[in-house]
Amino acid sequence: MKKLIINADDFGYCKGVNYGIIEAYSDGVLTSTTMMANMPGFDQAVDLHKQYPGLGIGIHLVLTTGRPLLKNLKTIVDADGNFRNQAYYKGSFIIDQQEIYDEWKAQIEKILAAGIQPTHVDTHHHANLFGDFNEIYLHLADEYQLPVRNNFQNQDASRRTTDGFVYTMETVIQTTETLEQLFETQDSVEIMCHPAFLDKFLLNHSSYTYPRTEELELLTHPTIKDLFSTQDTIELTTFKSV
């Protein structure tokens, strides 16, 4: 049986995102999500998880959105104490990597303290790919014995992850043929998505807004639900099965 994980990033971002993710899970084909520990929707996301325990919950490590959990950081925040924008990391930069390790560890610990047993770990805006931050990311994954998102090259064969990773959900979740093509050379795949309802916080703080509603519609569309219910070769699952 092939294994497909459909994972929604940004759980905890805000109410609109939280409710969109729950809708995509309870009335759609979403199986998994990753949680942001530093955003205003965190507490609500924890409460929603208690209501929907079957939804896989991973950790979405944040470096580029909102404010960090820790105080007195110097190199990964701007003058207002917010995380630096991801554009900062496009050029040359000087960062104290200990600050990244400490902040990401604090985010993991906050999620664990909320009673979440995380299924895996990934990063917001793929921040593990900035500079050599992947070493920090993998160190933490090993420290907490968590599977990781397969978004980088040179994977250790012993590391727990999927065989494949897809950025663009709409190109894959279309027909039986597109799904079969996806699994021609791999047995397990994660598809990343960002379903949401729009609220004012999301509109004011994210550059990715209206496409989230399109993703939500796709994940809950009767045709897509039928696509998975009428086949018996692909299992919709979470990182617990990796």
CYANA upper distance limits for C-alpha pairs under 8 A (distance plus 0.5 A):
  1 MET  CA    187 ASP  CA      8.32
  1 MET  CA    233 THR  CA      5.83
  1 MET  CA    234 ILE  CA      6.28
  1 MET  CA    235 GLU  CA      6.99
  2 LYS  CA    183 PHE  CA      7.81
  2 LYS  CA    187 ASP  CA      5.49
  2 LYS  CA    188 SER  CA      6.40
  2 LYS  CA    233 THR  CA      6.59
  2 LYS  CA    234 ILE  CA      5.13
  2 LYS  CA    235 GLU  CA      6.46
  3 LYS  CA    187 ASP  CA      6.79
  3 LYS  CA    188 SER  CA      5.09
  3 LYS  CA    189 VAL  CA      7.00
  3 LYS  CA    234 ILE  CA      6.21
  3 LYS  CA    235 GLU  CA      5.39
  3 LYS  CA    236 LEU  CA      6.66
  3 LYS  CA    237 THR  CA      6.91
  4 LEU  CA    188 SER  CA      6.33
  4 LEU  CA    189 VAL  CA      5.62
  4 LEU  CA    190 GLU  CA      6.47
  4 LEU  CA    191 ILE  CA      8.07
  4 LEU  CA    234 ILE  CA      7.15
  4 LEU  CA    235 GLU  CA      6.48
  4 LEU  CA    236 LEU  CA      5.48
  4 LEU  CA    237 THR  CA      6.46
  4 LEU  CA    238 THR  CA      8.28
  5 ILE  CA     30 LEU  CA      8.39
  5 ILE  CA     31 THR  CA      6.75
  5 ILE  CA     32 SER  CA      7.22
  5 ILE  CA    188 SER  CA      8.36
  5 ILE  CA    189 VAL  CA      6.71
  5 ILE  CA    190 GLU  CA      5.09
  5 ILE  CA    191 ILE  CA      6.66
  5 ILE  CA    236 LEU  CA      6.45
  5 ILE  CA    237 THR  CA      5.76
  5 ILE  CA    238 THR  CA      5.84
  5 ILE  CA    239 PHE  CA      7.59
  6 ILE  CA     29 VAL  CA      7.93
  6 ILE  CA     30 LEU  CA      5.75
  6 ILE  CA     31 THR  CA      5.98
  6 ILE  CA     32 SER  CA      6.49
  6 ILE  CA    190 GLU  CA      6.34
  6 ILE  CA    191 ILE  CA      5.32
  6 ILE  CA    192 MET  CA      6.74
  6 ILE  CA    193 CYS  CA      7.76
  6 ILE  CA    236 LEU  CA      8.04
  6 ILE  CA    237 THR  CA      8.32
  6 ILE  CA    238 THR  CA      8.31
  7 ASN  CA     30 LEU  CA      7.05
  7 ASN  CA     31 THR  CA      6.84
  7 ASN  CA     32 SER  CA      4.94
  7 ASN  CA     33 THR  CA      5.30
  7 ASN  CA     34 THR  CA      7.76
  7 ASN  CA    190 GLU  CA      7.35
  7 ASN  CA    191 ILE  CA      6.55
  7 ASN  CA    192 MET  CA      5.63
  7 ASN  CA    193 CYS  CA      6.56
  8 ALA  CA     21 ILE  CA      7.17
  8 ALA  CA     30 LEU  CA      7.89
  8 ALA  CA     32 SER  CA      6.78
  8 ALA  CA     33 THR  CA      4.92
  8 ALA  CA     34 THR  CA      7.00
  8 ALA  CA    192 MET  CA      6.54
  8 ALA  CA    193 CYS  CA      5.27
  8 ALA  CA    194 HIS  CA      5.62
  8 ALA  CA    195 PRO  CA      7.15
  9 ASP  CA     33 THR  CA      6.15
  9 ASP  CA     34 THR  CA      5.67
  9 ASP  CA     35 MET  CA      7.68
  9 ASP  CA     60 HIS  CA      7.50
  9 ASP  CA    124 HIS  CA      8.13
  9 ASP  CA    192 MET  CA      7.52
  9 ASP  CA    193 CYS  CA      6.83
  9 ASP  CA    194 HIS  CA      6.09
 10 ASP  CA     17 VAL  CA      7.62
 10 ASP  CA     33 THR  CA      8.05
 10 ASP  CA     34 THR  CA      6.66
 10 ASP  CA     35 MET  CA      6.35
 10 ASP  CA     36 MET  CA      6.44
 10 ASP  CA     60 HIS  CA      7.39
 10 ASP  CA    124 HIS  CA      8.09
 10 ASP  CA    194 HIS  CA      7.64
 11 PHE  CA     17 VAL  CA      7.03
 11 PHE  CA     18 ASN  CA      6.07
 11 PHE  CA     21 ILE  CA      7.66
 11 PHE  CA     33 THR  CA      6.93
 11 PHE  CA     34 THR  CA      6.27
 11 PHE  CA     35 MET  CA      4.97
 11 PHE  CA     36 MET  CA      6.50
 11 PHE  CA     41 GLY  CA      8.21
 11 PHE  CA     42 PHE  CA      7.99
 11 PHE  CA     45 ALA  CA      6.94
 12 GLY  CA     17 VAL  CA      7.77
 12 GLY  CA     18 ASN  CA      6.57
 12 GLY  CA     35 MET  CA      6.22
 12 GLY  CA     36 MET  CA      5.79
 12 GLY  CA     37 ALA  CA      7.50
 12 GLY  CA     39 MET  CA      6.49
 12 GLY  CA     40 PRO  CA      7.27
 12 GLY  CA     41 GLY  CA      4.66
 12 GLY  CA     42 PHE  CA      4.59
 12 GLY  CA     43 ASP  CA      7.89
 12 GLY  CA     44 GLN  CA      7.61
 12 GLY  CA     45 ALA  CA      5.68
 13 TYR  CA     17 VAL  CA      6.73
 13 TYR  CA     18 ASN  CA      7.63
 13 TYR  CA     36 MET  CA      6.94
 13 TYR  CA     39 MET  CA      5.63
 13 TYR  CA     40 PRO  CA      6.75
 13 TYR  CA     41 GLY  CA      5.59
 13 TYR  CA     42 PHE  CA      7.34
 13 TYR  CA    202 LEU  CA      8.47
 14 CYS  CA     18 ASN  CA      6.67
 14 CYS  CA     39 MET  CA      7.57
 14 CYS  CA     40 PRO  CA      6.34
 14 CYS  CA     41 GLY  CA      4.61
 14 CYS  CA     42 PHE  CA      8.06
 14 CYS  CA    201 PHE  CA      7.35
 14 CYS  CA    202 LEU  CA      7.35
 15 LYS  CA     19 TYR  CA      6.50
 15 LYS  CA     41 GLY  CA      6.24
 15 LYS  CA     44 GLN  CA      7.95
 15 LYS  CA    199 ASP  CA      7.85
 16 GLY  CA     20 GLY  CA      6.60
 16 GLY  CA    196 ALA  CA      6.17
 16 GLY  CA    197 PHE  CA      5.08
 16 GLY  CA    198 LEU  CA      5.80
 16 GLY  CA    199 ASP  CA      5.73
 16 GLY  CA    202 LEU  CA      7.64
 17 VAL  CA     21 ILE  CA      6.67
 17 VAL  CA    195 PRO  CA      7.28
 17 VAL  CA    196 ALA  CA      4.78
 17 VAL  CA    197 PHE  CA      6.45
 17 VAL  CA    198 LEU  CA      7.86
 17 VAL  CA    202 LEU  CA      8.26
 18 ASN  CA     22 ILE  CA      6.83
 18 ASN  CA     41 GLY  CA      7.70
 18 ASN  CA     44 GLN  CA      8.22
 18 ASN  CA     45 ALA  CA      6.69
 18 ASN  CA    196 ALA  CA      7.54
 19 TYR  CA     23 GLU  CA      6.57
 19 TYR  CA    196 ALA  CA      7.29
 19 TYR  CA    197 PHE  CA      7.28
 20 GLY  CA     24 ALA  CA      6.65
 20 GLY  CA    195 PRO  CA      6.00
 20 GLY  CA    196 ALA  CA      4.35
 20 GLY  CA    197 PHE  CA      5.60
 20 GLY  CA    216 LEU  CA      7.16
 21 ILE  CA     25 TYR  CA      6.75
 21 ILE  CA     30 LEU  CA      8.34
 21 ILE  CA     33 THR  CA      8.18
 21 ILE  CA    194 HIS  CA      8.38
 21 ILE  CA    195 PRO  CA      6.26
 21 ILE  CA    196 ALA  CA      6.66
 21 ILE  CA    216 LEU  CA      8.35
 22 ILE  CA     26 SER  CA      6.40
 22 ILE  CA     48 LEU  CA      8.29
 22 ILE  CA     52 TYR  CA      8.47
 23 GLU  CA     27 ASP  CA      6.06
 23 GLU  CA     28 GLY  CA      7.49
 23 GLU  CA    216 LEU  CA      8.38
 23 GLU  CA    220 THR  CA      8.30
 24 ALA  CA     28 GLY  CA      5.16
 24 ALA  CA     29 VAL  CA      7.00
 24 ALA  CA     30 LEU  CA      5.93
 24 ALA  CA    195 PRO  CA      7.55
 24 ALA  CA    216 LEU  CA      6.55
 24 ALA  CA    219 LEU  CA      6.32
 24 ALA  CA    220 THR  CA      6.32
 25 TYR  CA     29 VAL  CA      6.53
 25 TYR  CA     30 LEU  CA      5.05
 25 TYR  CA     31 THR  CA      6.59
 25 TYR  CA     32 SER  CA      8.43
 25 TYR  CA     55 LEU  CA      7.49
 27 ASP  CA    220 THR  CA      6.33
 28 GLY  CA    219 LEU  CA      5.80
 28 GLY  CA    220 THR  CA      4.53
 28 GLY  CA    221 HIS  CA      7.69
 28 GLY  CA    225 LYS  CA      6.94
 29 VAL  CA    219 LEU  CA      6.20
 29 VAL  CA    220 THR  CA      7.16
 29 VAL  CA    224 ILE  CA      8.29
 29 VAL  CA    225 LYS  CA      6.86
 29 VAL  CA    236 LEU  CA      8.13
 30 LEU  CA    219 LEU  CA      7.17
 31 THR  CA     55 LEU  CA      6.28
 31 THR  CA     56 GLY  CA      6.82
 31 THR  CA    236 LEU  CA      7.17
 31 THR  CA    237 THR  CA      6.41
 31 THR  CA    238 THR  CA      6.51
 32 SER  CA     55 LEU  CA      6.02
 32 SER  CA     56 GLY  CA      4.83
 32 SER  CA     57 ILE  CA      6.53
 32 SER  CA     58 GLY  CA      8.11
 32 SER  CA    237 THR  CA      8.24
 32 SER  CA    238 THR  CA      6.21
 32 SER  CA    239 PHE  CA      8.39
 33 THR  CA     55 LEU  CA      7.80
 33 THR  CA     56 GLY  CA      6.60
 33 THR  CA     57 ILE  CA      5.70
 33 THR  CA     58 GLY  CA      6.56
 34 THR  CA     57 ILE  CA      5.98
 34 THR  CA     58 GLY  CA      4.73
 34 THR  CA     59 ILE  CA      5.30
 34 THR  CA     60 HIS  CA      5.40
 34 THR  CA    121 VAL  CA      7.84
 34 THR  CA    122 ASP  CA      7.90
 35 MET  CA     42 PHE  CA      8.13
 35 MET  CA     45 ALA  CA      8.35
 35 MET  CA     57 ILE  CA      7.26
 35 MET  CA     58 GLY  CA      6.55
 35 MET  CA     59 ILE  CA      5.40
 35 MET  CA     60 HIS  CA      5.48
 35 MET  CA     61 LEU  CA      8.48
 36 MET  CA     42 PHE  CA      7.21
 36 MET  CA     59 ILE  CA      7.17
 36 MET  CA     60 HIS  CA      5.66
 36 MET  CA     61 LEU  CA      7.02
 36 MET  CA     62 VAL  CA      7.23
 36 MET  CA    107 GLN  CA      8.34
 37 ALA  CA     42 PHE  CA      6.45
 37 ALA  CA     60 HIS  CA      8.29
 37 ALA  CA     61 LEU  CA      8.32
 37 ALA  CA     62 VAL  CA      8.47
 37 ALA  CA    107 GLN  CA      5.90
 37 ALA  CA    108 ILE  CA      8.14
 37 ALA  CA    110 LYS  CA      7.12
 37 ALA  CA    111 ILE  CA      6.91
 38 ASN  CA     42 PHE  CA      7.55
 38 ASN  CA     62 VAL  CA      8.12
 38 ASN  CA     66 GLY  CA      7.39
 38 ASN  CA     67 ARG  CA      7.07
 38 ASN  CA     68 PRO  CA      6.77
 38 ASN  CA     69 LEU  CA      6.61
 38 ASN  CA    107 GLN  CA      7.67
 39 MET  CA     66 GLY  CA      6.91
 39 MET  CA     67 ARG  CA      8.23
 41 GLY  CA     45 ALA  CA      6.62
 42 PHE  CA     46 VAL  CA      6.84
 43 ASP  CA     47 ASP  CA      6.94
 44 GLN  CA     48 LEU  CA      6.65
 45 ALA  CA     49 HIS  CA      6.64
 46 VAL  CA     50 LYS  CA      7.14
 46 VAL  CA    114 ALA  CA      7.51
 46 VAL  CA    116 ILE  CA      8.27
 47 ASP  CA     51 GLN  CA      7.24
 48 LEU  CA     52 TYR  CA      6.72
 49 HIS  CA     53 PRO  CA      5.95
 49 HIS  CA     55 LEU  CA      7.71
 49 HIS  CA     57 ILE  CA      8.49
 56 GLY  CA    118 PRO  CA      8.18
 56 GLY  CA    119 THR  CA      6.84
 56 GLY  CA    238 THR  CA      6.21
 56 GLY  CA    239 PHE  CA      7.89
 56 GLY  CA    240 LYS  CA      8.36
 57 ILE  CA    116 ILE  CA      7.90
 57 ILE  CA    117 GLN  CA      7.95
 57 ILE  CA    118 PRO  CA      5.92
 57 ILE  CA    119 THR  CA      6.29
 57 ILE  CA    120 HIS  CA      8.11
 58 GLY  CA    118 PRO  CA      5.08
 58 GLY  CA    119 THR  CA      5.37
 58 GLY  CA    120 HIS  CA      5.17
 58 GLY  CA    121 VAL  CA      5.93
 58 GLY  CA    122 ASP  CA      8.13
 59 ILE  CA    108 ILE  CA      7.36
 59 ILE  CA    111 ILE  CA      8.14
 59 ILE  CA    118 PRO  CA      6.95
 59 ILE  CA    119 THR  CA      8.42
 59 ILE  CA    120 HIS  CA      6.86
 59 ILE  CA    121 VAL  CA      5.12
 59 ILE  CA    122 ASP  CA      6.71
 59 ILE  CA    123 THR  CA      8.28
 60 HIS  CA    121 VAL  CA      6.64
 60 HIS  CA    122 ASP  CA      5.63
 60 HIS  CA    123 THR  CA      5.42
 60 HIS  CA    124 HIS  CA      6.31
 61 LEU  CA    104 TRP  CA      6.58
 61 LEU  CA    107 GLN  CA      7.45
 61 LEU  CA    108 ILE  CA      8.30
 61 LEU  CA    121 VAL  CA      7.85
 61 LEU  CA    122 ASP  CA      6.71
 61 LEU  CA    123 THR  CA      4.97
 61 LEU  CA    124 HIS  CA      6.35
 62 VAL  CA    104 TRP  CA      7.73
 62 VAL  CA    123 THR  CA      6.65
 62 VAL  CA    124 HIS  CA      5.73
 62 VAL  CA    127 ALA  CA      8.09
 63 LEU  CA     68 PRO  CA      8.25
 63 LEU  CA     76 ILE  CA      8.03
 63 LEU  CA     83 PHE  CA      6.58
 63 LEU  CA     84 ARG  CA      7.92
 63 LEU  CA    100 ILE  CA      8.26
 63 LEU  CA    124 HIS  CA      7.61
 63 LEU  CA    127 ALA  CA      7.17
 64 THR  CA     83 PHE  CA      5.65
 64 THR  CA     84 ARG  CA      6.00
 64 THR  CA     85 ASN  CA      5.55
 64 THR  CA     86 GLN  CA      5.81
 64 THR  CA    124 HIS  CA      7.91
 64 THR  CA    125 HIS  CA      7.94
 64 THR  CA    127 ALA  CA      8.28
 65 THR  CA     82 ASN  CA      8.11
 65 THR  CA     83 PHE  CA      6.29
 65 THR  CA     84 ARG  CA      7.98
 65 THR  CA     85 ASN  CA      7.36
 66 GLY  CA     82 ASN  CA      6.34
 66 GLY  CA     83 PHE  CA      6.47
 67 ARG  CA     81 GLY  CA      7.15
 67 ARG  CA     82 ASN  CA      4.97
 67 ARG  CA     83 PHE  CA      5.98
 68 PRO  CA     81 GLY  CA      8.46
 68 PRO  CA     82 ASN  CA      7.34
 68 PRO  CA     83 PHE  CA      6.95
 68 PRO  CA    103 GLU  CA      7.37
 69 LEU  CA    103 GLU  CA      7.23
 69 LEU  CA    106 ALA  CA      7.42
 69 LEU  CA    107 GLN  CA      7.56
 70 LEU  CA    103 GLU  CA      6.68
 70 LEU  CA    106 ALA  CA      7.88
 73 LEU  CA     77 VAL  CA      7.20
 73 LEU  CA     99 GLU  CA      7.23
 75 THR  CA     94 ILE  CA      7.86
 75 THR  CA     95 ILE  CA      5.84
 75 THR  CA     96 ASP  CA      6.61
 75 THR  CA     99 GLU  CA      8.11
 76 ILE  CA     83 PHE  CA      6.45
 76 ILE  CA     84 ARG  CA      6.51
 76 ILE  CA     95 ILE  CA      7.06
 76 ILE  CA     96 ASP  CA      8.21
 76 ILE  CA     99 GLU  CA      7.75
 76 ILE  CA    100 ILE  CA      7.91
 77 VAL  CA     81 GLY  CA      5.74
 77 VAL  CA     82 ASN  CA      5.64
 77 VAL  CA     83 PHE  CA      4.87
 77 VAL  CA     84 ARG  CA      5.59
 78 ASP  CA     82 ASN  CA      6.05
 78 ASP  CA     83 PHE  CA      6.76
 78 ASP  CA     84 ARG  CA      6.02
 84 ARG  CA     88 TYR  CA      6.91
 85 ASN  CA     89 TYR  CA      8.32
 86 GLN  CA     90 LYS  CA      7.70
 86 GLN  CA    125 HIS  CA      8.00
 87 ALA  CA     91 GLY  CA      8.37
 88 TYR  CA     93 PHE  CA      7.87
 89 TYR  CA     93 PHE  CA      6.97
 89 TYR  CA    130 PHE  CA      6.98
 89 TYR  CA    131 GLY  CA      8.28
 90 LYS  CA    130 PHE  CA      8.48
 96 ASP  CA    100 ILE  CA      7.67
 97 GLN  CA    101 TYR  CA      6.85
 97 GLN  CA    133 PHE  CA      8.17
 97 GLN  CA    136 ILE  CA      8.33
 98 GLN  CA    102 ASP  CA      6.53
 99 GLU  CA    103 GLU  CA      6.49
100 ILE  CA    104 TRP  CA      6.45
100 ILE  CA    136 ILE  CA      8.20
101 TYR  CA    105 LYS  CA      6.45
101 TYR  CA    136 ILE  CA      6.66
101 TYR  CA    137 TYR  CA      8.43
101 TYR  CA    140 LEU  CA      8.29
102 ASP  CA    106 ALA  CA      6.64
103 GLU  CA    107 GLN  CA      6.82
104 TRP  CA    108 ILE  CA      6.82
105 LYS  CA    109 GLU  CA      6.63
105 LYS  CA    140 LEU  CA      7.72
106 ALA  CA    110 LYS  CA      6.63
107 GLN  CA    111 ILE  CA      6.97
108 ILE  CA    112 LEU  CA      6.77
109 GLU  CA    113 ALA  CA      6.48
110 LYS  CA    114 ALA  CA      6.84
111 ILE  CA    115 GLY  CA      7.45
111 ILE  CA    116 ILE  CA      6.35
112 LEU  CA    116 ILE  CA      5.69
112 LEU  CA    117 GLN  CA      6.95
112 LEU  CA    118 PRO  CA      8.09
118 PRO  CA    146 LEU  CA      8.20
119 THR  CA    146 LEU  CA      7.30
119 THR  CA    147 PRO  CA      7.66
119 THR  CA    238 THR  CA      7.98
119 THR  CA    239 PHE  CA      6.01
119 THR  CA    240 LYS  CA      6.15
120 HIS  CA    146 LEU  CA      5.46
120 HIS  CA    147 PRO  CA      5.14
120 HIS  CA    148 VAL  CA      6.13
120 HIS  CA    149 ARG  CA      8.17
120 HIS  CA    239 PHE  CA      6.76
120 HIS  CA    240 LYS  CA      8.47
121 VAL  CA    141 ALA  CA      7.41
121 VAL  CA    146 LEU  CA      6.90
121 VAL  CA    147 PRO  CA      6.85
121 VAL  CA    148 VAL  CA      5.61
121 VAL  CA    149 ARG  CA      7.22
122 ASP  CA    126 HIS  CA      8.01
122 ASP  CA    148 VAL  CA      6.46
122 ASP  CA    149 ARG  CA      5.97
123 THR  CA    127 ALA  CA      6.08
123 THR  CA    128 ASN  CA      6.71
126 HIS  CA    130 PHE  CA      8.20
126 HIS  CA    151 ASN  CA      8.37
127 ALA  CA    133 PHE  CA      7.85
128 ASN  CA    132 ASP  CA      8.14
128 ASN  CA    133 PHE  CA      5.53
128 ASN  CA    134 ASN  CA      5.00
128 ASN  CA    136 ILE  CA      8.36
128 ASN  CA    137 TYR  CA      6.55
129 LEU  CA    133 PHE  CA      6.79
129 LEU  CA    134 ASN  CA      6.31
129 LEU  CA    152 PHE  CA      7.85
130 PHE  CA    134 ASN  CA      8.00
132 ASP  CA    136 ILE  CA      8.41
133 PHE  CA    137 TYR  CA      6.86
134 ASN  CA    138 LEU  CA      6.51
135 GLU  CA    139 HIS  CA      6.54
136 ILE  CA    140 LEU  CA      6.80
137 TYR  CA    141 ALA  CA      6.74
138 LEU  CA    142 ASP  CA      6.59
138 LEU  CA    148 VAL  CA      8.44
139 HIS  CA    143 GLU  CA      6.56
140 LEU  CA    144 TYR  CA      6.66
141 ALA  CA    145 GLN  CA      6.12
141 ALA  CA    146 LEU  CA      5.46
141 ALA  CA    147 PRO  CA      7.27
141 ALA  CA    148 VAL  CA      7.42
142 ASP  CA    146 LEU  CA      6.93
146 LEU  CA    160 ARG  CA      8.07
147 PRO  CA    159 ARG  CA      7.59
147 PRO  CA    160 ARG  CA      5.17
147 PRO  CA    161 THR  CA      5.90
147 PRO  CA    239 PHE  CA      7.65
147 PRO  CA    242 VAL  CA      8.08
148 VAL  CA    159 ARG  CA      8.45
148 VAL  CA    160 ARG  CA      7.09
148 VAL  CA    161 THR  CA      5.89
149 ARG  CA    161 THR  CA      6.59
149 ARG  CA    162 THR  CA      7.74
149 ARG  CA    165 PHE  CA      7.99
149 ARG  CA    190 GLU  CA      8.30
150 ASN  CA    155 GLN  CA      8.34
150 ASN  CA    161 THR  CA      6.49
150 ASN  CA    162 THR  CA      6.70
150 ASN  CA    163 ASP  CA      7.85
150 ASN  CA    164 GLY  CA      6.98
150 ASN  CA    165 PHE  CA      6.27
151 ASN  CA    165 PHE  CA      6.96
155 GLN  CA    159 ARG  CA      7.63
160 ARG  CA    242 VAL  CA      6.80
161 THR  CA    239 PHE  CA      8.27
161 THR  CA    242 VAL  CA      6.66
162 THR  CA    188 SER  CA      5.65
162 THR  CA    189 VAL  CA      5.84
162 THR  CA    190 GLU  CA      6.96
162 THR  CA    242 VAL  CA      7.07
163 ASP  CA    186 GLN  CA      6.21
163 ASP  CA    187 ASP  CA      6.98
163 ASP  CA    188 SER  CA      5.68
163 ASP  CA    189 VAL  CA      6.27
164 GLY  CA    186 GLN  CA      7.25
164 GLY  CA    188 SER  CA      6.94
164 GLY  CA    189 VAL  CA      5.03
164 GLY  CA    190 GLU  CA      6.85
165 PHE  CA    189 VAL  CA      6.05
165 PHE  CA    190 GLU  CA      5.34
165 PHE  CA    191 ILE  CA      6.43
165 PHE  CA    192 MET  CA      8.13
166 VAL  CA    189 VAL  CA      7.94
166 VAL  CA    190 GLU  CA      6.75
166 VAL  CA    191 ILE  CA      5.25
166 VAL  CA    192 MET  CA      6.74
167 TYR  CA    191 ILE  CA      6.85
167 TYR  CA    192 MET  CA      5.97
167 TYR  CA    193 CYS  CA      8.01
168 THR  CA    172 VAL  CA      7.84
168 THR  CA    191 ILE  CA      7.92
168 THR  CA    192 MET  CA      7.60
168 THR  CA    193 CYS  CA      8.07
169 MET  CA    173 ILE  CA      6.59
169 MET  CA    191 ILE  CA      6.57
169 MET  CA    192 MET  CA      7.15
169 MET  CA    193 CYS  CA      6.96
170 GLU  CA    174 GLN  CA      7.24
170 GLU  CA    215 GLU  CA      8.39
170 GLU  CA    218 LEU  CA      8.34
171 THR  CA    178 THR  CA      8.30
172 VAL  CA    178 THR  CA      6.01
172 VAL  CA    179 LEU  CA      6.62
172 VAL  CA    182 LEU  CA      7.61
173 ILE  CA    178 THR  CA      7.39
173 ILE  CA    179 LEU  CA      7.12
173 ILE  CA    224 ILE  CA      7.77
174 GLN  CA    178 THR  CA      6.72
174 GLN  CA    179 LEU  CA      8.03
174 GLN  CA    224 ILE  CA      7.80
175 THR  CA    179 LEU  CA      6.97
175 THR  CA    227 LEU  CA      7.42
176 THR  CA    180 GLU  CA      6.63
176 THR  CA    227 LEU  CA      7.34
177 GLU  CA    181 GLN  CA      6.67
178 THR  CA    182 LEU  CA      6.77
179 LEU  CA    183 PHE  CA      7.10
180 GLU  CA    184 GLU  CA      6.72
182 LEU  CA    186 GLN  CA      8.01
183 PHE  CA    187 ASP  CA      6.57
183 PHE  CA    188 SER  CA      8.08
183 PHE  CA    189 VAL  CA      8.38
188 SER  CA    242 VAL  CA      8.44
193 CYS  CA    215 GLU  CA      7.55
194 HIS  CA    212 ARG  CA      6.00
194 HIS  CA    215 GLU  CA      7.20
194 HIS  CA    216 LEU  CA      8.29
195 PRO  CA    212 ARG  CA      5.11
195 PRO  CA    213 THR  CA      6.52
195 PRO  CA    214 GLU  CA      8.09
195 PRO  CA    215 GLU  CA      5.67
195 PRO  CA    216 LEU  CA      4.97
196 ALA  CA    212 ARG  CA      5.70
196 ALA  CA    213 THR  CA      6.07
196 ALA  CA    215 GLU  CA      8.33
196 ALA  CA    216 LEU  CA      6.68
197 PHE  CA    212 ARG  CA      7.84
197 PHE  CA    213 THR  CA      6.47
197 PHE  CA    216 LEU  CA      8.42
198 LEU  CA    202 LEU  CA      6.83
198 LEU  CA    203 LEU  CA      7.30
198 LEU  CA    209 THR  CA      7.49
198 LEU  CA    210 TYR  CA      7.92
198 LEU  CA    213 THR  CA      7.86
199 ASP  CA    203 LEU  CA      6.82
200 LYS  CA    204 ASN  CA      6.54
201 PHE  CA    205 HIS  CA      6.52
202 LEU  CA    206 SER  CA      6.00
202 LEU  CA    209 THR  CA      7.40
203 LEU  CA    207 SER  CA      8.21
203 LEU  CA    209 THR  CA      6.77
208 TYR  CA    212 ARG  CA      7.63
209 THR  CA    213 THR  CA      8.06
210 TYR  CA    214 GLU  CA      7.45
211 PRO  CA    215 GLU  CA      6.82
212 ARG  CA    216 LEU  CA      6.77
213 THR  CA    217 GLU  CA      6.72
214 GLU  CA    218 LEU  CA      6.77
215 GLU  CA    219 LEU  CA      6.68
216 LEU  CA    220 THR  CA      6.81
217 GLU  CA    221 HIS  CA      6.29
218 LEU  CA    224 ILE  CA      7.50
219 LEU  CA    224 ILE  CA      7.29
219 LEU  CA    225 LYS  CA      8.23
220 THR  CA    224 ILE  CA      7.57
220 THR  CA    225 LYS  CA      7.34
221 HIS  CA    225 LYS  CA      6.86
222 PRO  CA    226 ASP  CA      6.54
223 THR  CA    227 LEU  CA      6.62
224 ILE  CA    228 PHE  CA      7.21
225 LYS  CA    229 SER  CA      6.72
226 ASP  CA    230 THR  CA      6.40
227 LEU  CA    231 GLN  CA      7.41
228 PHE  CA    234 ILE  CA      8.23
237 THR  CA    241 SER  CA      7.46
238 THR  CA    242 VAL  CA      8.17
